[in-house]
Amino acid sequence: MVGTSLLACSLLVSGATAANARTKPTLGPHGYGAVKLGMTVKQAKSTGKVVKKSPGNDGCSGWDLKQFPTPEDTVGVHISSKVGLAAVFAAKGMRTPAGIKIGSTAKQVKAAYPRIKKNFHGFYSITVPGDKEAYYTFRVTRGKVTEYAIALNDQDCFN
């Protein structure tokens, strides 16, 4: 009887954990789920997770994650003809592995990433822990994260 109760409890706990993992998508350290930085257009399309939104210019096309469509005049994913999948912009509800999300405070960002620096564009940037080929960039407005992305260091789609 005790064994059955313990098994039932462990199933409930593992089910809750799996549900929590599904409701808290993680952006990083190499992309978002099956959508990985550096993928070619063909590889990204084969995941079934992206949809093309704009043909782009200067060798970069605009895409969205199917699960997170963006407003008409924006894109969530940039794919470069030179470097492949260059960047993924966070959608509401996504988190970094350190728990930072849209709405996090600047103080929380600095606590999660103590070596973060403000760049010349006014964004906070840091090399992604676990992927030295990529960086996080955070826009902070009135003390809170209003936008963030993961991008390849050599991305050529935006400033």
N, C-alpha and C positions, 0 to 999 in steps of 0.2 A: 504494500500500500504506500509506504514511504517512497519506494523507488518509483512508483507510478506518479506520485505527486511531484517528485523532483524532475522526472522526465517531462511532465506537463509544464512545469515552471520553466525548465530550460528551453522548451519549444516556444513558449510565450516570449521569453526574453530574446531568443535568437530571432523570432519573427519581428519583434519590435525593433531590434537592431537593424535588420534588413530593411524594414520600412523607413527607418530614419535615414539610412544610407541613400535610399532612393529619393527622399525628399530634400536632401542636402547635397546637390551636385557640387563636385569639386573641380575648380579650374586650376590645373597645375599638377605636377611640375612639368608635364610634357604636352599639355593641351587640355582638352575636355573629353574624357572618356575615349572612345575610338577615334576621335578627331584629334590628330597629333600634329604638332608643329613640324614643318618641313615636308609634309605630305604633298604630292603632286595633286593637280586637279582630279586626275583619274582616281588616285587613291582616296581622296576625300569623298568624291562622289560614290565610290564603291562602299563606303560605310553606311550609306543610306541616311546619314544624319544631317546632311547639309543640302541647301537648295540655293541655286544661283539667283542672285538678285540684280546684279548690274555687270555689264561687260567690263567695266573698269577702264582705266587709262594708264598709260605709262607702264604697261605690263602687269597691272594688278587688277584682279576682278573682285567683286563684292558678293558675299554669300551670307546666309543666315543659318544658324542651327535650326533645324525643323522644329525642335521643341521650344525654341525661344525666338519667334519672329520679332523683328525690329520695326519701328515706324518706317514709312515709305522712303524717307530721305536719308536713311542710315543703313549700315550693314553691321553684322555681328562678327563676321569673319573676313579676313583679307587673304587672298591667295596670289602670290607673286609668281610670274613666269620664271624668275631667276632663282628664288630660294624656296619656293613651294608655299605651304600654308604658313603665312607670316605672322598672323595675330588672331587672337580670339578675344573679343570684348565680353566682359561679364554681363550676364542678364540678372535681373533681380532674383535673389534666392541662391545664386551661385556663391561659393566660398572658396578661398584659397585653402590649402591644407592646414594653414595656421588659423583658420576661422574668420579671416577678414572678408567682409561683404559690403555691398552698397549699403550705406547707412552706418558703417563702423566709424568710430571717431578717429581723428588723427592720433590721439593718444594710444588707442588700441593698435593702430598700424605701426607706430613707433615701438610699442612693446613687443609686437609680433616680429618685427624686422628692425632690430636695434641699429643696424648699419645703413638704414635707408637714408637717401639724400634727396634734396630738392634739386631738380635739374633746371637748365636755363629756360625751359618752357613753363616752369612753375609747377610741374608735376613731381610727385615723389616717385623715385625709381630705385630698384634694387635687383641684383641678379637673383634669379629664382633658385631657392634652395633645392638642390637635387638636379638642377639643369643649368650648367654654366653657360650654355649656348642661348639662354633666354633671360628675359627680364620681366618684372612686373612694373607697371606704371599706374599710379593712382592719382586721380584728380580729387582734390580736397577743397570743398567750398563750405565756408562758415563752420569749419572744424569737423566736417563729416565727408566720408567718401561718397562722391556722386557718380563716379565712373572709374573703372579699372580694366586692365587688359593684361594678357600675357602675350609676349611677342619675341620673335627671334632677334638676337642682337644685330644681325645683319639684314633685318627686314627693310624693304625699300618701298613700302606702300604709304607711309605717312610720317610726319615729323616725330 
